[in-house]
């Protein structure tokens, strides 16, 4: 089964490569760039999936939202249990968290800025292996 799946993915990548070359040679620069981006994206994925890039992006958004909710829940419990945060302070935290997310989303800051600030002001080395692997740093 795994061998058949590997053959399928190899064929799919060969098809994408052929589509890229055909579009590039025909002068369809924009379409060729889209195919090239798809090839690069699929080459970075640790798991080869027989779905489109758009479907992957939709799934990733759902995963990100679930991670946000899970992280928020766990963080609020730690703030409450360890530091005695009540409703007002927890809501202040949520507001500040969302502000930081908005700053990053709008391009005012990036992960490297946050990592550097945490190191400089708190002398804490934030784990960054995943961020580096994903090209976020």
Steps between C-alpha positions, in 0.01 A plus 500: 500500500777744596692423181192573290447829685867597447467425128183710486674796668807466278272506195315800636825694551616404150168628366539829683854534368382433144214752536747758626736449205216508247355822641842663535594412143164627371560838661235456770715654771227549765366145464854359499578689823189352665608149400857570618369616838293182528808287424705680767220474756452128438875442517508650852215287632608207715184312400404471136126557462280446196314828551533849360696781658176689566357201688821479703475871588139457617604208718794694641273791593278260692805353677629849586165602646482183707853560628409859588195388697692222677794727585268773625311256724818353647659842551193635679505199733868558585443872556205423727654206690856627543458876513141535624375686193127568519257579221617860443870416478432199277290717267783758498740221403271387215475860375879545509557161335267594215675836464836321462348266241359799309840674507660192350222449244535858381879468467594741778704227672613146424609193693864610497398825673317311774782247550759779521292705745440200726873423497601862561244591765448166676820311418293202386591299191176417323506167313520592130583179311153471350487872414835472322393186314184676381695809390344725764838609634 
